[in-house]
Amino acid sequence: MRPPCELVQREYLPLVRSILANRLKDLGHSQNQIAEAMGITQAAVSKYWNQKDGAQHLIPAVTELTTRLAQEIANNNPTSDALVREVCATCMSLRIGSDLCIMHRESVPSLGAVNCQICSELLSGSEPQLVSRASVLSDLQESLRIIQRSRVFSHLVPQVRANLVACNEKAIILTDVAGIPGRITLIEGRARALVGPRFGASKHTASLLLEMRNSWSHVRACMCLSGRLEVVNAAKSQKVKIYELSDSESDPIRIAESVKQKLSKSKSKLKIGIHVPGGLGVEPILYIFGSSATELGELCEEMGHRIVN
């Protein structure tokens, strides 16, 4: 088992760092400045200054990449993610029927014998599972964009803070569901997610989403909000079907079991909510479900305006 990542680590990345370090040196950058820009030590910079060029096949593409990176560093002080994006984009391009692909087939002849197209299939957007997971994250990011710019979302946030999870139609286990690590908090009255969405986060809300998908197959997202009466009424004003629990409960499975006993036979794709009353030292919570995280973000905006107005 010898994936192309071996070549990326052994040939591609050292060549990128070596040529980039020398280009920045030619532009007048000090060893310390280069180390800071590239996120490596000064000792590593010294090593790359003296390193001979590696794989000749990769030099044209890497030369083009590092010329672009050096100019961006010199002129724009780009963010780390922008630099990583450039490096990864070139790597992926080289892995799809290009130099890294050829080098990999030469190092593992059995791959050439079967006309290996793995990188092409995985990186070109034709692998359904990867495309679907990326779509879930994109959906969450769009919902976050809506609520983070909202002036009224703060009226919906519980004391334990809000959370949001989403999945695709094939989600079965918790790692199939993406959420916001650390919940969505409030900073100066505005919603803020301090960490981007990732799969396997927010296990409590994710568990409830998976449980309720057994009854509501159309739901793909769930948001945890305050269960105050004004929030529940705002949800009802937006035609959200609310299922009321009689007692306070925190366990997702027991919440789901309580709701399933009350489910109507309608199979229409209604907007749905579960209201869990508070108890001693426990605040009430409203869980809302929808076909996407973006739909829930837009719904929350309407609910917030309903409360304010």
Beta strands, then each sheet from edge to edge (+ up, - down):
strand 1: 163-166
strand 2: 178-179
strand 3: 184-187
strand 4: 190-193
strand 5: 198-199
strand 6: 221-226
strand 7: 240-244
strand 8: 271-276
strand 9: 285-290
sheet 1: 5+ 2- 1+ 6- 9+ 8- 7-
sheet 2: 3+ 4-
end
